[in-house]
Amino acid sequence: MAKPKKDPFREDRIHNEAIVDTYGPEEQALGWYYYLGNKMRFPFQARCFVAQVVSPLRKGEAVEVRRLAPKMPVPATCSC
């Protein structure tokens, strides 16, 4: 299956939809987490195209993605 060409207007629309009303990188990450959780359909097949030191996957290896990783708790901040 051929990869579609990038559409900058579509990319900008998706980016703005995912991080609307967010402040800071933590809220933006959560925005993307919930956006992707609502848009993606599980399970699906994925293929590793770049090996990473922290990943057990090798380049070219295929896996079945069953769900998003669990959300990490945000540490409480003190306003002392």
C-alpha positions in Angstrom: 0.0 0.0 0.0 1.5 3.3 -1.1 1.9 6.1 1.5 -0.3 9.1 0.8 1.4 12.5 0.3 1.4 14.8 3.4 -1.2 17.5 3.4 0.0 20.4 5.5 -3.5 21.7 6.1 -4.7 18.3 7.2 -1.7 17.8 9.5 -2.3 21.3 11.0 -6.0 20.5 11.6 -5.2 17.2 13.3 -2.5 18.8 15.4 -4.8 21.6 16.6 -7.6 19.2 17.3 -5.4 17.0 19.5 -3.9 19.8 21.6 -6.7 22.3 21.8 -6.8 24.1 25.2 -3.6 22.5 26.4 -0.8 24.2 28.3 2.7 22.7 28.5 4.1 19.4 27.2 2.4 17.2 29.7 -1.1 18.4 28.8 -0.2 18.2 25.1 1.0 14.6 25.5 -2.3 13.7 27.2 -4.2 15.5 24.4 -2.5 13.3 21.9 -3.1 10.2 24.0 -6.9 10.8 24.1 -7.0 11.9 20.5 -5.3 8.7 19.3 -7.3 6.6 21.7 -10.5 7.9 20.1 -9.3 7.7 16.5 -7.4 4.4 16.3 -9.1 1.0 16.0 -7.5 -1.9 17.7 -6.1 -4.5 17.1 -4.0 -3.6 14.0 -0.7 -4.8 12.5 2.4 -2.6 12.7 5.9 -2.9 11.4 9.1 -1.5 13.1 10.9 0.7 10.6 13.6 2.1 12.9 15.2 0.1 15.7 15.5 1.9 19.1 17.8 1.1 22.0 14.9 1.0 24.4 12.7 -1.2 22.2 12.8 -5.0 22.0 11.7 -4.7 18.3 14.1 -5.1 15.4 13.8 -3.3 12.1 11.3 -5.0 9.9 9.7 -7.0 12.7 5.8 -7.0 12.6 3.6 -6.9 15.7 0.0 -6.8 16.6 -1.0 -3.6 18.5 -3.8 -4.4 20.9 -4.2 -1.1 22.8 -2.6 2.1 23.8 -0.1 2.0 26.6 -1.7 2.8 30.0 -1.7 6.5 30.9 1.0 7.5 33.3 -0.1 9.3 36.4 0.8 13.0 36.5 2.8 13.8 39.7 1.2 16.3 42.0 2.9 19.6 42.3 3.2 21.6 45.5 2.5 25.3 45.5 4.2 25.8 48.9 
